[in-house]
Amino acid sequence: SSGINAEWPLRPGHSPLRRASVDLIGRGFGVWCEFMNLPAVIMVLLELQTDPMVPIETKKAIAQSGNLPGTGNKERLAAAATVRAAYQASILIANNRPQHTINALSKEILTFKCDVEAGLSVQSLSQ
């Protein structure tokens, strides 16, 4: 997979640099939102929040309290910290530009729906 969770040879997927970048995008979004592709940023943040390395219970705790688990292996804690940073950045962006966020998500849902329908129509033609 060449998604955002793919690791660079010199950068682990859950590096402090990646978390700092996500944090800066969230905190500074009001300043540079005009220079960003909002739907792409939101989709990347959502993808970061769905990391399979982080158990669902940890994700629920992050969403409810913002806290990370106190124990666990180093990789899982780093992954959980990335999930938390992406979650907090998403909240900051949504609070800063609520209508833009809703529009971006609506467009992504519509695109997905069209892709699914196109796939279904191609399947029905081939049968």
Secondary structure, DSSP 4 states (H G I P E B T S, - for coil): --STTSPBTTB-TT-HHHHHHHHHHHHTHHHHGGGS-HHHHHHHHHHHHT-TTS-HHHHHHHHHH-PPPS-S-HHHHHHHHHHHHHHHHHHHHHHHSHHHHHHHHHHHHHHHHHHHHHHHHHHHHH-
